Amino acid sequence: MMSWRGASVDTPAEAIHEYITVNTVAPLLLFRACLPLLEASSPAALQGRQSRPAKSIAITSAIGSTTLLDKLTHAKVLPYGLSKAALNHTMRKLSTEHPDIVIEVLTPGPVKTDLSRSFGDAFLKEAVKVNPRFADSFVPIDKVANGLMQCIDGACLGENGTSGGFRDWSGKVVPW
């Protein structure tokens, strides 16, 4: 959802509450509801039998990256960014508390969808002023979906694993 856009200082508190509920609280409640199933299929629960670890993957956005804020000044979506940053923190925290479950956030990045088309020309023109290559960064949805599925299939535990990470649809690590 991205129903509110505008200057950060003009952001209504109600918009922040709504976005946090949808993008942060709801995924936490989903994880909580699925936790017994995730734990039952974890490697520890299966006591060495060959298995793949249980996975909980949340879809996030680079707009939730504090590190990338300077590169995303065109995004006038404070409630969305706050909710995705909170989601990222929540999933990272859960990954430390449930080390036998792969818990990760993935971002599809700019995708050619009805939502991105609804942003309109004014948004796109402003974004292109900040980053002239922005318009070229939108990727077809089938390519992104296939990339996300590959990331999910390859998500893993361990010292070189992806659990607790933040990656884009191509597998590239996104800075927090």
Beta strands, then each sheet from edge to edge (+ up, - down):
strand 1: 55-59
strand 2: 102-107
strand 3: 111-112
strand 4: 139-140
strand 5: 166-168
sheet 1: 1+ 2+ 5+
sheet 2: 3+ 4+
end
